[in-house]
Amino acid sequence: MESKAHPSQKFDLPKRISRLGELAYNLWWTWQPDAARLFGQLDYDLWQRLGHNPIRLLNEVGRARLNQAAKDKDYLAAYDALFQKFDAYFSCETWTQKSQPGFKNPVAYFSMEFGLHETLPIYSGGLGVLAGDHLKEASDLGLPLVGVGFMYMQGYFSQRISEDGWQESLNNMLDFSALPVFPVLDEHGERLTVEVEFPDRFVTLGLWKINVGRVTLYLLDSNIEPNSEADRHLTARLYWSDLDRRIMQELVLGVGGVRALRVMGYNPSVWHMNEGHAAFLVLERARELVAGGASFDQALEKVRRQNVFTTHTPVAAGNDEFPLWLIEKHLAAFGAEINITREQLFDVARHHSPQGETFSMGVLALRNSESRNAVSELHGHVSRKMWRFLWNDLEEEDVPIAYVTNGVHTSTWMARRLQNLFANRLGKDWVDHIDEQDLWEKLSDIPDDELWAVRMHLKRKLAFHLRERVRDRWTHGGFHPVQVVSSGVLLNPYALTIGFARRFATYKRANLVFRDVDRLLKIINKPNMPVQIVFAGKAHPADEPGKHLIQEIYRQVKRAEMGARLVFVEDYDMNLARYLVQGVDVWMNTPRRPLEASGTSGMKAAINGVLNFSVLDGWWREAYNGHNGWSIGEDKDYESTDAQDARDAESLYRTLENEIIPMYYERDTKDVAREWVARMKDTMQTVIPQFSTRRMVKEYVEKFYLQASKK
Ligand SMILES: *Cc1c(COP(=O)(O)O)cnc(C)c1O
């Protein structure tokens, strides 16, 4: 269904550069470093201040500057080159057309969150960023795919840390008119809506549409007439903690999402659930078939064949489960409509959990998907063990849960400077061959000092960025002097810098490095060989232990003895993530194995030549080859968590002291750390092709989508 131009799309632009408006409304620009530059060159300060929002930039930069740019030869050359690329992108023959010509009906990809760009805070972390990268890659491959998610009124919170280290959350209302979203309209030009029924009322949902290259993402929004105030808030934020709102939100996604696609005329051939939050789509699709005359069992059987389910949660408690009375409350009418009993309804997803019987979204999705997968090899083992009870007659290794290891979208996460170096050294079309191992063999021929120079450049960029963030916070008041120091103003752009950025959940063990504080002090303050650690990350607002962990770290960071070599940067998001994964030297990850399903931030770091120093969990267990980074601890399970923590901490300190620090400071006459650069090349060669979404999405197509689309 056509959606008309958004009112604010009518920018006042000189004709010669008028297509900037079109660019601002297709997220394709977010994975073109040259596009960001084109916007930034109009007014760099404003571009930064507006948080890289091109719609606001074009509205606020002023006609005089635009007129000037429209006459600037260099600007116009860059502009023309970019739009040539833009047009070629949409007209070239795609991978799907070439190798999967039969693939026509789209994959419907459902996710509670999508991480596409920092201006669209409709993601909280790794799950969302993976979904965003999946969409971008589907676009690059020309794979027919539509995304379904939420347009949150407030988005995920912004994080502030108080002087005492306590996390505060700011929930800002998003201004949709300044975002690249279009309201979806019906043939009369009115908002297209769908309804989801609840026990005593209907909730109406509006739809927004976002262009992600060739792919369309539809976002549901309950903040619309005629909903009650409470219902308008169902889609205000990510992941309500109270179960009643949570189940309603998930019903809106699963049921409302299917109805939205139907109303717009989509007939997906594959239904991919990114985590269990969307699993109610199973019931809605079964309802459609029952309405067409099938029995409930027949309907489920048919629905199952087209479903793909990806699980990301290695702990049972991480899966959403609802008490049966809540299911009864919200789904009684549904059960009556399709003529099944209460018990039949419960049976679809019944789980005998330690808390008693529940309705498990994981069970709902697993039982009713033909293809099921974990997100790394080790996570595959963990998942088969965890869900074995659903296949009691099978041996653990035969439990039908496969794995597709996650990847990252290269163009989104790789630094512009590095992309340019590759264009020069590996060929202009290197992006078309990302997942081909052969291409990356040529990386060995790139002179060491060229790569080292890029590394140094990116680290300086990080240091300057942190300084500007601090300046901004300081200028606006409420920032204590000790916070100025703790946020990175004293960072030395020439010192070995380690990054640690992730959600603050206790299993990630952000405090592992503090197990022996005296030893840490010696490490970071060693004369002539200083070491810095940059921390960042949010805790879920309802996660008290996570917030205490942030506080524990913040208190260490502030101590004068630490010499400001430890830094905590507020408000980890995709923007800060880009600076960190590109700018630090080492990416450290210390999850308590095997609880990290995959992890992706380490891949983002590795593709920028940053060396991973991580527990052999998730993706790193597959990527580590003994010389493309370092491991923390061993590839084994431990009897107790305390023993595991002690062994891992010892391994961490020892490797830092004996290998990482000496290697970083060992320089040749040109001041290049040769051995370090050899590892950088090794990590890029092993990680870029293998841990890309290029490899990942092709694997989904070849293993699951093709088969499902033929059912
Ligand atoms: C990549 C990314 C993540 C996921 O990283 P993990 O490796 O799973 O910790 C989380 N948040 C942001 C902002 C990211 O960019």
The ligand as an SDF file (V2000), in Angstrom:
LIG
                    3D

 15 15  0  0  0  0  0  0  0  0999 V2000
   26.5490   -4.4660   19.0870 C   0  0  0  0  0  0  0  0  0  0  0  0
   25.8380   -3.8080   20.1920 C   0  0  0  0  0  0  0  0  0  0  0  0
   25.4120   -4.5610   21.2900 C   0  0  0  0  0  0  0  0  0  0  0  0
   25.6340   -6.0520   21.4060 C   0  0  0  0  0  0  0  0  0  0  0  0
   26.8950   -6.3320   21.9080 O   0  0  0  0  0  0  0  0  0  0  0  0
   27.2700   -7.6170   22.7510 P   0  0  0  0  0  0  0  0  0  0  0  0
   28.4890   -8.1310   22.1350 O   0  0  0  0  0  0  0  0  0  0  0  0
   26.1470   -8.5810   22.6610 O   0  0  0  0  0  0  0  0  0  0  0  0
   27.4820   -7.1240   24.1290 O   0  0  0  0  0  0  0  0  0  0  0  0
   24.7580   -3.9080   22.3180 C   0  0  0  0  0  0  0  0  0  0  0  0
   24.5310   -2.5810   22.2690 N   0  0  0  0  0  0  0  0  0  0  0  0
   24.9320   -1.8220   21.2330 C   0  0  0  0  0  0  0  0  0  0  0  0
   24.6480   -0.3590   21.2440 C   0  0  0  0  0  0  0  0  0  0  0  0
   25.5990   -2.4120   20.1630 C   0  0  0  0  0  0  0  0  0  0  0  0
   25.9780   -1.6580   19.1260 O   0  0  0  0  0  0  0  0  0  0  0  0
  1  2  1  0
  2  3  1  0
  2 14  2  0
  3  4  1  0
  3 10  2  0
  4  5  1  0
  5  6  1  0
  6  7  2  0
  6  8  1  0
  6  9  1  0
 10 11  1  0
 11 12  2  0
 12 13  1  0
 12 14  1  0
 14 15  1  0
M  END
$$$$
